[in-house]
Amino acid sequence: MPIIGPGHDDPEYDGYDPAWKTQDTLFRRWLGEKLAAVGLDPDIATMYAPDNRYNGLSPSTMADIALVTGTTTEAVRAAHKADIADWMREQQLRDHPDLAVLDADLDRITHRH
């Protein structure tokens, strides 16, 4: 994946976090499972996740991932969207920690039925 502008190690690259190499995300788990299922090293997921959260996935990247994982671009897009939704929820809870209590209560109510 070509980098436009400063490289990942440059301090000017504000959108990069070295923790990306190990950060557990829904997309990384999905991608790791798909890679393992076709006999590839799940660590290849490091190339795309969680970078997908910050920089998105281009159509050509989605096509590449689909080809390598033996899935479809629609499946890649769905996994990406699920990860973004999870991340948005995470951010909302970080911005408003009091929502965690409400969320737990709503989960309790949902699972009661």
Biopython code that builds the backbone (N, CA, C, O; Angstrom):
import numpy as np
from Bio.PDB.StructureBuilder import StructureBuilder

atoms = [
    (1, "MET", "N", (0.855, -1.165, 0.000)),
    (1, "MET", "CA", (0.000, 0.000, 0.000)),
    (1, "MET", "C", (0.902, 1.228, 0.000)),
    (1, "MET", "O", (1.651, 1.439, 0.954)),
    (2, "PRO", "N", (0.843, 2.042, -1.053)),
    (2, "PRO", "CA", (1.702, 3.218, -1.109)),
    (2, "PRO", "C", (1.282, 4.262, -0.077)),
    (2, "PRO", "O", (0.103, 4.417, 0.241)),
    (3, "ILE", "N", (2.270, 4.957, 0.424)),
    (3, "ILE", "CA", (2.009, 6.005, 1.400)),
    (3, "ILE", "C", (2.214, 7.340, 0.718)),
    (3, "ILE", "O", (3.267, 7.590, 0.130)),
    (4, "ILE", "N", (1.221, 8.189, 0.793)),
    (4, "ILE", "CA", (1.311, 9.524, 0.230)),
    (4, "ILE", "C", (1.655, 10.461, 1.375)),
    (4, "ILE", "O", (0.961, 10.485, 2.391)),
    (5, "GLY", "N", (2.700, 11.217, 1.217)),
    (5, "GLY", "CA", (3.108, 12.142, 2.276)),
    (5, "GLY", "C", (4.105, 11.469, 3.199)),
    (5, "GLY", "O", (4.805, 10.546, 2.783)),
    (6, "PRO", "N", (4.183, 11.921, 4.460)),
    (6, "PRO", "CA", (5.165, 11.377, 5.402)),
    (6, "PRO", "C", (4.955, 9.879, 5.632)),
    (6, "PRO", "O", (3.836, 9.371, 5.560)),
    (7, "GLY", "N", (6.049, 9.199, 5.907)),
    (7, "GLY", "CA", (5.963, 7.772, 6.202)),
    (7, "GLY", "C", (5.446, 7.526, 7.600)),
    (7, "GLY", "O", (5.344, 8.450, 8.407)),
    (8, "HIS", "N", (5.113, 6.258, 7.889)),
    (8, "HIS", "CA", (4.554, 5.906, 9.190)),
    (8, "HIS", "C", (5.461, 6.279, 10.362)),
    (8, "HIS", "O", (4.973, 6.559, 11.457)),
    (9, "ASP", "N", (6.771, 6.283, 10.142)),
    (9, "ASP", "CA", (7.690, 6.581, 11.238)),
    (9, "ASP", "C", (7.931, 8.073, 11.422)),
    (9, "ASP", "O", (8.584, 8.474, 12.386)),
    (10, "ASP", "N", (7.425, 8.892, 10.529)),
    (10, "ASP", "CA", (7.634, 10.328, 10.639)),
    (10, "ASP", "C", (6.629, 10.943, 11.603)),
    (10, "ASP", "O", (5.444, 10.613, 11.563)),
    (11, "PRO", "N", (7.104, 11.844, 12.478)),
    (11, "PRO", "CA", (6.195, 12.444, 13.457)),
    (11, "PRO", "C", (5.071, 13.259, 12.816)),
    (11, "PRO", "O", (4.031, 13.484, 13.435)),
    (12, "GLU", "N", (5.286, 13.702, 11.567)),
    (12, "GLU", "CA", (4.240, 14.484, 10.909)),
    (12, "GLU", "C", (3.030, 13.637, 10.533)),
    (12, "GLU", "O", (1.959, 14.172, 10.248)),
    (13, "TYR", "N", (3.200, 12.319, 10.531)),
    (13, "TYR", "CA", (2.099, 11.440, 10.139)),
    (13, "TYR", "C", (1.206, 11.240, 11.359)),
    (13, "TYR", "O", (1.338, 10.258, 12.089)),
    (14, "ASP", "N", (0.293, 12.190, 11.566)),
    (14, "ASP", "CA", (-0.533, 12.210, 12.770)),
    (14, "ASP", "C", (-1.486, 11.037, 12.875)),
    (14, "ASP", "O", (-1.880, 10.664, 13.980)),
    (15, "GLY", "N", (-1.870, 10.440, 11.740)),
    (15, "GLY", "CA", (-2.877, 9.397, 11.777)),
    (15, "GLY", "C", (-2.341, 8.009, 12.082)),
    (15, "GLY", "O", (-3.102, 7.042, 12.071)),
    (16, "TYR", "N", (-1.042, 7.888, 12.354)),
    (16, "TYR", "CA", (-0.473, 6.563, 12.573)),
    (16, "TYR", "C", (-0.186, 6.315, 14.043)),
    (16, "TYR", "O", (0.344, 7.176, 14.743)),
    (17, "ASP", "N", (-0.540, 5.145, 14.488)),
    (17, "ASP", "CA", (-0.264, 4.723, 15.854)),
    (17, "ASP", "C", (0.461, 3.384, 15.774)),
    (17, "ASP", "O", (-0.072, 2.439, 15.193)),
    (18, "PRO", "N", (1.671, 3.277, 16.346)),
    (18, "PRO", "CA", (2.403, 2.004, 16.278)),
    (18, "PRO", "C", (1.614, 0.822, 16.847)),
    (18, "PRO", "O", (1.892, -0.328, 16.505)),
    (19, "ALA", "N", (0.639, 1.095, 17.705)),
    (19, "ALA", "CA", (-0.185, 0.024, 18.267)),
    (19, "ALA", "C", (-1.026, -0.662, 17.198)),
    (19, "ALA", "O", (-1.577, -1.735, 17.443)),
    (20, "TRP", "N", (-1.133, -0.054, 16.005)),
    (20, "TRP", "CA", (-1.903, -0.670, 14.918)),
    (20, "TRP", "C", (-1.401, -2.066, 14.607)),
    (20, "TRP", "O", (-2.166, -2.928, 14.176)),
    (21, "LYS", "N", (-0.111, -2.288, 14.827)),
    (21, "LYS", "CA", (0.460, -3.585, 14.485)),
    (21, "LYS", "C", (-0.103, -4.708, 15.348)),
    (21, "LYS", "O", (-0.046, -5.875, 14.958)),
    (22, "THR", "N", (-0.643, -4.372, 16.508)),
    (22, "THR", "CA", (-1.160, -5.404, 17.413)),
    (22, "THR", "C", (-2.592, -5.139, 17.877)),
    (22, "THR", "O", (-3.183, -5.988, 18.544)),
    (23, "GLN", "N", (-3.159, -3.987, 17.543)),
    (23, "GLN", "CA", (-4.492, -3.626, 18.033)),
    (23, "GLN", "C", (-5.540, -4.631, 17.559)),
    (23, "GLN", "O", (-5.640, -4.928, 16.368)),
    (24, "ASP", "N", (-6.306, -5.139, 18.495)),
    (24, "ASP", "CA", (-7.346, -6.114, 18.189)),
    (24, "ASP", "C", (-8.597, -5.377, 17.722)),
    (24, "ASP", "O", (-9.155, -4.565, 18.459)),
    (25, "THR", "N", (-9.030, -5.658, 16.513)),
    (25, "THR", "CA", (-10.253, -5.060, 15.972)),
    (25, "THR", "C", (-11.095, -6.164, 15.338)),
    (25, "THR", "O", (-10.600, -7.253, 15.049)),
    (26, "LEU", "N", (-12.366, -5.866, 15.130)),
    (26, "LEU", "CA", (-13.248, -6.838, 14.469)),
    (26, "LEU", "C", (-12.728, -7.175, 13.073)),
    (26, "LEU", "O", (-12.750, -8.333, 12.658)),
    (27, "PHE", "N", (-12.262, -6.161, 12.359)),
    (27, "PHE", "CA", (-11.781, -6.408, 10.998)),
    (27, "PHE", "C", (-10.522, -7.269, 11.020)),
    (27, "PHE", "O", (-10.371, -8.158, 10.183)),
    (28, "ARG", "N", (-9.623, -7.020, 11.958)),
    (28, "ARG", "CA", (-8.402, -7.825, 12.057)),
    (28, "ARG", "C", (-8.760, -9.283, 12.357)),
    (28, "ARG", "O", (-8.180, -10.197, 11.771)),
    (29, "ARG", "N", (-9.711, -9.500, 13.264)),
    (29, "ARG", "CA", (-10.122, -10.873, 13.584)),
    (29, "ARG", "C", (-10.746, -11.550, 12.370)),
    (29, "ARG", "O", (-10.426, -12.697, 12.058)),
    (30, "TRP", "N", (-11.644, -10.831, 11.681)),
    (30, "TRP", "CA", (-12.290, -11.390, 10.494)),
    (30, "TRP", "C", (-11.243, -11.734, 9.450)),
    (30, "TRP", "O", (-11.241, -12.834, 8.896)),
    (31, "LEU", "N", (-10.352, -10.785, 9.186)),
    (31, "LEU", "CA", (-9.329, -10.994, 8.181)),
    (31, "LEU", "C", (-8.386, -12.128, 8.571)),
    (31, "LEU", "O", (-8.021, -12.945, 7.726)),
    (32, "GLY", "N", (-7.993, -12.187, 9.830)),
    (32, "GLY", "CA", (-7.126, -13.266, 10.310)),
    (32, "GLY", "C", (-7.765, -14.634, 10.137)),
    (32, "GLY", "O", (-7.104, -15.593, 9.738)),
    (33, "GLU", "N", (-9.067, -14.718, 10.445)),
    (33, "GLU", "CA", (-9.789, -15.993, 10.275)),
    (33, "GLU", "C", (-9.828, -16.408, 8.809)),
    (33, "GLU", "O", (-9.601, -17.572, 8.481)),
    (34, "LYS", "N", (-10.118, -15.451, 7.931)),
    (34, "LYS", "CA", (-10.205, -15.758, 6.500)),
    (34, "LYS", "C", (-8.840, -16.152, 5.940)),
    (34, "LYS", "O", (-8.745, -17.067, 5.121)),
    (35, "LEU", "N", (-7.788, -15.468, 6.375)),
    (35, "LEU", "CA", (-6.441, -15.806, 5.910)),
    (35, "LEU", "C", (-6.042, -17.198, 6.382)),
    (35, "LEU", "O", (-5.490, -17.984, 5.612)),
    (36, "ALA", "N", (-6.323, -17.504, 7.653)),
    (36, "ALA", "CA", (-5.994, -18.828, 8.191)),
    (36, "ALA", "C", (-6.768, -19.918, 7.458)),
    (36, "ALA", "O", (-6.241, -21.005, 7.221)),
    (37, "ALA", "N", (-8.026, -19.627, 7.096)),
    (37, "ALA", "CA", (-8.867, -20.618, 6.412)),
    (37, "ALA", "C", (-8.307, -21.006, 5.043)),
    (37, "ALA", "O", (-8.539, -22.118, 4.568)),
    (38, "VAL", "N", (-7.570, -20.089, 4.408)),
    (38, "VAL", "CA", (-6.985, -20.407, 3.104)),
    (38, "VAL", "C", (-5.497, -20.757, 3.224)),
    (38, "VAL", "O", (-4.784, -20.837, 2.223)),
    (39, "GLY", "N", (-5.044, -20.961, 4.462)),
    (39, "GLY", "CA", (-3.674, -21.416, 4.689)),
    (39, "GLY", "C", (-2.611, -20.331, 4.689)),
    (39, "GLY", "O", (-1.424, -20.625, 4.547)),
    (40, "LEU", "N", (-3.025, -19.077, 4.847)),
    (40, "LEU", "CA", (-2.056, -17.982, 4.892)),
    (40, "LEU", "C", (-1.843, -17.517, 6.331)),
    (40, "LEU", "O", (-2.659, -17.780, 7.214)),
    (41, "ASP", "N", (-0.747, -16.832, 6.540)),
    (41, "ASP", "CA", (-0.397, -16.326, 7.869)),
    (41, "ASP", "C", (-1.367, -15.212, 8.271)),
    (41, "ASP", "O", (-1.461, -14.203, 7.572)),
    (42, "PRO", "N", (-2.089, -15.376, 9.383)),
    (42, "PRO", "CA", (-3.031, -14.338, 9.826)),
    (42, "PRO", "C", (-2.361, -13.000, 10.132)),
    (42, "PRO", "O", (-3.032, -11.968, 10.172)),
    (43, "ASP", "N", (-1.046, -13.008, 10.348)),
    (43, "ASP", "CA", (-0.346, -11.749, 10.633)),
    (43, "ASP", "C", (-0.337, -10.806, 9.436)),
    (43, "ASP", "O", (-0.006, -9.629, 9.579)),
    (44, "ILE", "N", (-0.697, -11.311, 8.260)),
    (44, "ILE", "CA", (-0.811, -10.440, 7.091)),
    (44, "ILE", "C", (-1.862, -9.367, 7.352)),
    (44, "ILE", "O", (-1.837, -8.301, 6.736)),
    (45, "ALA", "N", (-2.777, -9.650, 8.257)),
    (45, "ALA", "CA", (-3.827, -8.686, 8.598)),
    (45, "ALA", "C", (-3.242, -7.358, 9.056)),
    (45, "ALA", "O", (-3.898, -6.322, 8.945)),
    (46, "THR", "N", (-2.014, -7.378, 9.571)),
    (46, "THR", "CA", (-1.360, -6.162, 10.036)),
    (46, "THR", "C", (-1.278, -5.113, 8.929)),
    (46, "THR", "O", (-1.258, -3.913, 9.204)),
    (47, "MET", "N", (-1.232, -5.567, 7.685)),
    (47, "MET", "CA", (-1.139, -4.629, 6.564)),
    (47, "MET", "C", (-2.401, -3.787, 6.414)),
    (47, "MET", "O", (-2.334, -2.663, 5.914)),
    (48, "TYR", "N", (-3.540, -4.307, 6.834)),
    (48, "TYR", "CA", (-4.809, -3.631, 6.569)),
    (48, "TYR", "C", (-5.581, -3.196, 7.806)),
    (48, "TYR", "O", (-6.411, -2.290, 7.725)),
    (49, "ALA", "N", (-5.331, -3.809, 8.920)),
    (49, "ALA", "CA", (-6.132, -3.508, 10.104)),
    (49, "ALA", "C", (-5.219, -3.059, 11.221)),
    (49, "ALA", "O", (-4.157, -3.654, 11.408)),
    (50, "PRO", "N", (-5.577, -2.052, 11.962)),
    (50, "PRO", "CA", (-6.758, -1.201, 11.890)),
    (50, "PRO", "C", (-6.632, -0.002, 10.980)),
    (50, "PRO", "O", (-7.420, 0.937, 11.093)),
    (51, "ASP", "N", (-5.661, -0.004, 10.079)),
    (51, "ASP", "CA", (-5.532, 1.087, 9.108)),
    (51, "ASP", "C", (-6.847, 1.320, 8.386)),
    (51, "ASP", "O", (-7.150, 2.448, 7.994)),
    (52, "ASN", "N", (-7.637, 0.256, 8.204)),
    (52, "ASN", "CA", (-8.926, 0.409, 7.532)),
    (52, "ASN", "C", (-9.814, 1.417, 8.252)),
    (52, "ASN", "O", (-10.635, 2.083, 7.621)),
    (53, "ARG", "N", (-9.655, 1.532, 9.571)),
    (53, "ARG", "CA", (-10.476, 2.470, 10.336)),
    (53, "ARG", "C", (-10.112, 3.917, 10.036)),
    (53, "ARG", "O", (-10.989, 4.777, 9.966)),
    (54, "TYR", "N", (-8.857, 4.182, 9.865)),
    (54, "TYR", "CA", (-8.384, 5.548, 9.740)),
    (54, "TYR", "C", (-8.275, 6.026, 8.303)),
    (54, "TYR", "O", (-8.480, 7.207, 8.024)),
    (55, "ASN", "N", (-7.956, 5.124, 7.393)),
    (55, "ASN", "CA", (-7.734, 5.514, 6.007)),
    (55, "ASN", "C", (-8.718, 4.889, 5.043)),
    (55, "ASN", "O", (-8.696, 5.194, 3.851)),
    (56, "GLY", "N", (-9.588, 4.014, 5.544)),
    (56, "GLY", "CA", (-10.566, 3.369, 4.682)),
    (56, "GLY", "C", (-9.953, 2.274, 3.827)),
    (56, "GLY", "O", (-8.757, 1.996, 3.918)),
    (57, "LEU", "N", (-10.767, 1.666, 3.011)),
    (57, "LEU", "CA", (-10.319, 0.640, 2.071)),
    (57, "LEU", "C", (-10.759, 1.054, 0.683)),
    (57, "LEU", "O", (-11.947, 1.257, 0.430)),
    (58, "SER", "N", (-9.804, 1.177, -0.204)),
    (58, "SER", "CA", (-10.140, 1.526, -1.588)),
    (58, "SER", "C", (-10.777, 0.313, -2.258)),
    (58, "SER", "O", (-10.613, -0.812, -1.787)),
    (59, "PRO", "N", (-11.494, 0.532, -3.342)),
    (59, "PRO", "CA", (-12.072, -0.602, -4.070)),
    (59, "PRO", "C", (-11.012, -1.625, -4.494)),
    (59, "PRO", "O", (-11.262, -2.830, -4.455)),
    (60, "SER", "N", (-9.838, -1.147, -4.895)),
    (60, "SER", "CA", (-8.797, -2.098, -5.315)),
    (60, "SER", "C", (-8.250, -2.885, -4.118)),
    (60, "SER", "O", (-7.926, -4.066, -4.251)),
    (61, "THR", "N", (-8.146, -2.242, -2.960)),
    (61, "THR", "CA", (-7.698, -2.953, -1.756)),
    (61, "THR", "C", (-8.730, -3.996, -1.351)),
    (61, "THR", "O", (-8.378, -5.116, -0.980)),
    (62, "MET", "N", (-10.012, -3.625, -1.424)),
    (62, "MET", "CA", (-11.060, -4.600, -1.096)),
    (62, "MET", "C", (-11.016, -5.778, -2.055)),
    (62, "MET", "O", (-11.193, -6.925, -1.646)),
    (63, "ALA", "N", (-10.784, -5.500, -3.318)),
    (63, "ALA", "CA", (-10.685, -6.583, -4.310)),
    (63, "ALA", "C", (-9.489, -7.478, -4.014)),
    (63, "ALA", "O", (-9.585, -8.700, -4.127)),
    (64, "ASP", "N", (-8.362, -6.878, -3.636)),
    (64, "ASP", "CA", (-7.171, -7.661, -3.284)),
    (64, "ASP", "C", (-7.436, -8.553, -2.076)),
    (64, "ASP", "O", (-7.077, -9.730, -2.073)),
    (65, "ILE", "N", (-8.068, -7.982, -1.051)),
    (65, "ILE", "CA", (-8.376, -8.756, 0.160)),
    (65, "ILE", "C", (-9.327, -9.897, -0.183)),
    (65, "ILE", "O", (-9.139, -11.022, 0.280)),
    (66, "ALA", "N", (-10.346, -9.615, -0.991)),
    (66, "ALA", "CA", (-11.305, -10.654, -1.391)),
    (66, "ALA", "C", (-10.598, -11.778, -2.142)),
    (66, "ALA", "O", (-10.875, -12.954, -1.909)),
    (67, "LEU", "N", (-9.696, -11.421, -3.032)),
    (67, "LEU", "CA", (-8.968, -12.421, -3.811)),
    (67, "LEU", "C", (-8.108, -13.302, -2.904)),
    (67, "LEU", "O", (-8.128, -14.527, -3.021)),
    (68, "VAL", "N", (-7.368, -12.683, -2.017)),
    (68, "VAL", "CA", (-6.456, -13.423, -1.133)),
    (68, "VAL", "C", (-7.215, -14.299, -0.139)),
    (68, "VAL", "O", (-6.764, -15.393, 0.201)),
    (69, "THR", "N", (-8.364, -13.819, 0.324)),
    (69, "THR", "CA", (-9.114, -14.557, 1.346)),
    (69, "THR", "C", (-10.150, -15.513, 0.771)),
    (69, "THR", "O", (-10.771, -16.275, 1.512)),
    (70, "GLY", "N", (-10.339, -15.476, -0.541)),
    (70, "GLY", "CA", (-11.339, -16.351, -1.144)),
    (70, "GLY", "C", (-12.756, -15.934, -0.808)),
    (70, "GLY", "O", (-13.656, -16.771, -0.740)),
    (71, "THR", "N", (-12.960, -14.624, -0.594)),
    (71, "THR", "CA", (-14.296, -14.102, -0.295)),
    (71, "THR", "C", (-14.709, -13.160, -1.422)),
    (71, "THR", "O", (-14.122, -13.178, -2.504)),
    (72, "THR", "N", (-15.699, -12.358, -1.166)),
    (72, "THR", "CA", (-16.154, -11.373, -2.143)),
    (72, "THR", "C", (-15.867, -9.965, -1.629)),
    (72, "THR", "O", (-15.636, -9.760, -0.437)),
    (73, "THR", "N", (-15.884, -9.009, -2.540)),
    (73, "THR", "CA", (-15.699, -7.624, -2.089)),
    (73, "THR", "C", (-16.850, -7.202, -1.180)),
    (73, "THR", "O", (-16.666, -6.368, -0.293)),
    (74, "GLU", "N", (-18.025, -7.769, -1.394)),
    (74, "GLU", "CA", (-19.160, -7.457, -0.530)),
    (74, "GLU", "C", (-18.904, -7.957, 0.897)),
    (74, "GLU", "O", (-19.257, -7.284, 1.865)),
    (75, "ALA", "N", (-18.297, -9.125, 1.020)),
    (75, "ALA", "CA", (-17.975, -9.664, 2.349)),
    (75, "ALA", "C", (-16.909, -8.805, 3.029)),
    (75, "ALA", "O", (-16.984, -8.549, 4.231)),
    (76, "VAL", "N", (-15.927, -8.366, 2.260)),
    (76, "VAL", "CA", (-14.882, -7.490, 2.812)),
    (76, "VAL", "C", (-15.510, -6.176, 3.270)),
    (76, "VAL", "O", (-15.230, -5.695, 4.368)),
    (77, "ARG", "N", (-16.357, -5.603, 2.423)),
    (77, "ARG", "CA", (-17.028, -4.343, 2.760)),
    (77, "ARG", "C", (-17.884, -4.509, 4.015)),
    (77, "ARG", "O", (-17.890, -3.632, 4.879)),
    (78, "ALA", "N", (-18.595, -5.611, 4.120)),
    (78, "ALA", "CA", (-19.445, -5.849, 5.296)),
    (78, "ALA", "C", (-18.595, -5.956, 6.567)),
    (78, "ALA", "O", (-18.963, -5.407, 7.605)),
    (79, "ALA", "N", (-17.473, -6.653, 6.488)),
    (79, "ALA", "CA", (-16.585, -6.772, 7.655)),
    (79, "ALA", "C", (-16.002, -5.413, 8.021)),
    (79, "ALA", "O", (-15.880, -5.078, 9.199)),
    (80, "HIS", "N", (-15.645, -4.644, 7.015)),
    (80, "HIS", "CA", (-15.113, -3.293, 7.234)),
    (80, "HIS", "C", (-16.162, -2.409, 7.895)),
    (80, "HIS", "O", (-15.864, -1.706, 8.861)),
    (81, "LYS", "N", (-17.396, -2.441, 7.377)),
    (81, "LYS", "CA", (-18.473, -1.621, 7.938)),
    (81, "LYS", "C", (-18.786, -2.023, 9.381)),
    (81, "LYS", "O", (-19.033, -1.165, 10.229)),
    (82, "ALA", "N", (-18.774, -3.315, 9.652)),
    (82, "ALA", "CA", (-19.028, -3.777, 11.026)),
    (82, "ALA", "C", (-17.942, -3.268, 11.967)),
    (82, "ALA", "O", (-18.224, -2.886, 13.103)),
    (83, "ASP", "N", (-16.706, -3.264, 11.490)),
    (83, "ASP", "CA", (-15.599, -2.772, 12.299)),
    (83, "ASP", "C", (-15.741, -1.273, 12.557)),
    (83, "ASP", "O", (-15.509, -0.807, 13.673)),
    (84, "ILE", "N", (-16.120, -0.525, 11.533)),
    (84, "ILE", "CA", (-16.298, 0.924, 11.684)),
    (84, "ILE", "C", (-17.431, 1.209, 12.670)),
    (84, "ILE", "O", (-17.310, 2.110, 13.501)),
    (85, "ALA", "N", (-18.522, 0.459, 12.591)),
    (85, "ALA", "CA", (-19.635, 0.646, 13.520)),
    (85, "ALA", "C", (-19.188, 0.355, 14.956)),
    (85, "ALA", "O", (-19.552, 1.076, 15.884)),
    (86, "ASP", "N", (-18.403, -0.699, 15.125)),
    (86, "ASP", "CA", (-17.883, -1.039, 16.454)),
    (86, "ASP", "C", (-16.976, 0.065, 16.964)),
    (86, "ASP", "O", (-17.044, 0.432, 18.137)),
    (87, "TRP", "N", (-16.136, 0.591, 16.104)),
    (87, "TRP", "CA", (-15.212, 1.654, 16.472)),
    (87, "TRP", "C", (-15.975, 2.926, 16.845)),
    (87, "TRP", "O", (-15.612, 3.606, 17.805)),
    (88, "MET", "N", (-17.031, 3.251, 16.091)),
    (88, "MET", "CA", (-17.837, 4.433, 16.406)),
    (88, "MET", "C", (-18.471, 4.294, 17.784)),
    (88, "MET", "O", (-18.533, 5.258, 18.546)),
    (89, "ARG", "N", (-18.934, 3.106, 18.095)),
    (89, "ARG", "CA", (-19.529, 2.852, 19.416)),
    (89, "ARG", "C", (-18.473, 3.028, 20.508)),
    (89, "ARG", "O", (-18.732, 3.625, 21.553)),
    (90, "GLU", "N", (-17.281, 2.496, 20.243)),
    (90, "GLU", "CA", (-16.154, 2.648, 21.169)),
    (90, "GLU", "C", (-15.854, 4.119, 21.428)),
    (90, "GLU", "O", (-15.678, 4.535, 22.573)),
    (91, "GLN", "N", (-15.798, 4.899, 20.351)),
    (91, "GLN", "CA", (-15.499, 6.329, 20.479)),
    (91, "GLN", "C", (-16.593, 7.047, 21.256)),
    (91, "GLN", "O", (-16.307, 7.917, 22.078)),
    (92, "GLN", "N", (-17.821, 6.689, 21.001)),
    (92, "GLN", "CA", (-18.940, 7.310, 21.705)),
    (92, "GLN", "C", (-18.849, 7.029, 23.201)),
    (92, "GLN", "O", (-19.083, 7.914, 24.024)),
    (93, "LEU", "N", (-18.506, 5.789, 23.544)),
    (93, "LEU", "CA", (-18.381, 5.450, 24.956)),
    (93, "LEU", "C", (-17.193, 6.148, 25.603)),
    (93, "LEU", "O", (-17.245, 6.495, 26.783)),
    (94, "ARG", "N", (-16.128, 6.355, 24.844)),
    (94, "ARG", "CA", (-14.972, 7.086, 25.387)),
    (94, "ARG", "C", (-15.309, 8.550, 25.595)),
    (94, "ARG", "O", (-14.886, 9.159, 26.577)),
    (95, "ASP", "N", (-16.071, 9.112, 24.666)),
    (95, "ASP", "CA", (-16.462, 10.515, 24.787)),
    (95, "ASP", "C", (-17.490, 10.728, 25.891)),
    (95, "ASP", "O", (-17.535, 11.788, 26.515)),
    (96, "HIS", "N", (-18.309, 9.719, 26.122)),
    (96, "HIS", "CA", (-19.383, 9.805, 27.120)),
    (96, "HIS", "C", (-19.410, 8.522, 27.947)),
    (96, "HIS", "O", (-20.248, 7.653, 27.707)),
    (97, "PRO", "N", (-18.500, 8.392, 28.919)),
    (97, "PRO", "CA", (-18.415, 7.148, 29.696)),
    (97, "PRO", "C", (-19.721, 6.774, 30.398)),
    (97, "PRO", "O", (-19.965, 5.601, 30.677)),
    (98, "ASP", "N", (-20.557, 7.771, 30.680)),
    (98, "ASP", "CA", (-21.829, 7.479, 31.330)),
    (98, "ASP", "C", (-22.736, 6.636, 30.432)),
    (98, "ASP", "O", (-23.651, 5.976, 30.924)),
    (99, "LEU", "N", (-22.490, 6.655, 29.122)),
    (99, "LEU", "CA", (-23.287, 5.835, 28.205)),
    (99, "LEU", "C", (-23.017, 4.346, 28.390)),
    (99, "LEU", "O", (-23.851, 3.516, 28.027)),
    (100, "ALA", "N", (-21.861, 4.002, 28.953)),
    (100, "ALA", "CA", (-21.542, 2.590, 29.181)),
    (100, "ALA", "C", (-22.555, 1.968, 30.134)),
    (100, "ALA", "O", (-22.961, 0.820, 29.954)),
    (101, "VAL", "N", (-22.959, 2.719, 31.138)),
    (101, "VAL", "CA", (-23.947, 2.221, 32.090)),
    (101, "VAL", "C", (-25.285, 2.029, 31.391)),
    (101, "VAL", "O", (-25.947, 1.008, 31.577)),
    (102, "LEU", "N", (-25.680, 3.005, 30.590)),
    (102, "LEU", "CA", (-26.930, 2.892, 29.838)),
    (102, "LEU", "C", (-26.870, 1.722, 28.867)),
    (102, "LEU", "O", (-27.831, 0.962, 28.747)),
    (103, "ASP", "N", (-25.745, 1.574, 28.175)),
    (103, "ASP", "CA", (-25.582, 0.484, 27.224)),
    (103, "ASP", "C", (-25.694, -0.870, 27.915)),
    (103, "ASP", "O", (-26.357, -1.776, 27.410)),
    (104, "ALA", "N", (-25.049, -1.008, 29.064)),
    (104, "ALA", "CA", (-25.115, -2.273, 29.801)),
    (104, "ALA", "C", (-26.555, -2.572, 30.211)),
    (104, "ALA", "O", (-26.994, -3.720, 30.161)),
    (105, "ASP", "N", (-27.280, -1.544, 30.613)),
    (105, "ASP", "CA", (-28.666, -1.729, 31.016)),
    (105, "ASP", "C", (-29.528, -2.129, 29.821)),
    (105, "ASP", "O", (-30.394, -2.996, 29.940)),
    (106, "LEU", "N", (-29.293, -1.504, 28.675)),
    (106, "LEU", "CA", (-30.056, -1.864, 27.475)),
    (106, "LEU", "C", (-29.734, -3.291, 27.030)),
    (106, "LEU", "O", (-30.625, -4.023, 26.600)),
    (107, "ASP", "N", (-28.472, -3.685, 27.131)),
    (107, "ASP", "CA", (-28.098, -5.065, 26.806)),
    (107, "ASP", "C", (-28.806, -6.049, 27.728)),
    (107, "ASP", "O", (-29.292, -7.092, 27.291)),
    (108, "ARG", "N", (-28.857, -5.701, 29.009)),
    (108, "ARG", "CA", (-29.525, -6.563, 29.980)),
    (108, "ARG", "C", (-30.996, -6.726, 29.618)),
    (108, "ARG", "O", (-31.530, -7.834, 29.667)),
    (109, "ILE", "N", (-31.645, -5.637, 29.259)),
    (109, "ILE", "CA", (-33.057, -5.675, 28.899)),
    (109, "ILE", "C", (-33.254, -6.501, 27.626)),
    (109, "ILE", "O", (-34.190, -7.296, 27.539)),
    (110, "THR", "N", (-32.382, -6.313, 26.648)),
    (110, "THR", "CA", (-32.478, -7.036, 25.382)),
    (110, "THR", "C", (-32.336, -8.541, 25.602)),
    (110, "THR", "O", (-33.099, -9.324, 25.036)),
    (111, "HIS", "N", (-31.374, -8.945, 26.410)),
    (111, "HIS", "CA", (-31.109, -10.365, 26.620)),
    (111, "HIS", "C", (-32.130, -11.026, 27.557)),
    (111, "HIS", "O", (-32.199, -12.252, 27.646)),
    (112, "ARG", "N", (-32.896, -10.223, 28.233)),
    (112, "ARG", "CA", (-33.909, -10.761, 29.154)),
    (112, "ARG", "C", (-35.053, -11.405, 28.379)),
    (112, "ARG", "O", (-35.697, -12.325, 28.883)),
    (113, "HIS", "N", (-35.312, -10.936, 27.169)),
    (113, "HIS", "CA", (-36.442, -11.455, 26.384)),
    (113, "HIS", "C", (-36.050, -12.638, 25.560)),
    (113, "HIS", "O", (-36.882, -13.194, 24.842)),
]
sb = StructureBuilder()
sb.init_structure("model")
sb.init_model(0)
sb.init_chain("A")
sb.init_seg("    ")
for serial, (resi, resn, name, xyz) in enumerate(atoms, 1):
    if name == "N":
        sb.init_residue(resn, " ", resi, " ")
    sb.init_atom(name, np.array(xyz, "f"), 0.0, 1.0, " ", f" {name:<3s}", serial, name[0])
structure = sb.get_structure()
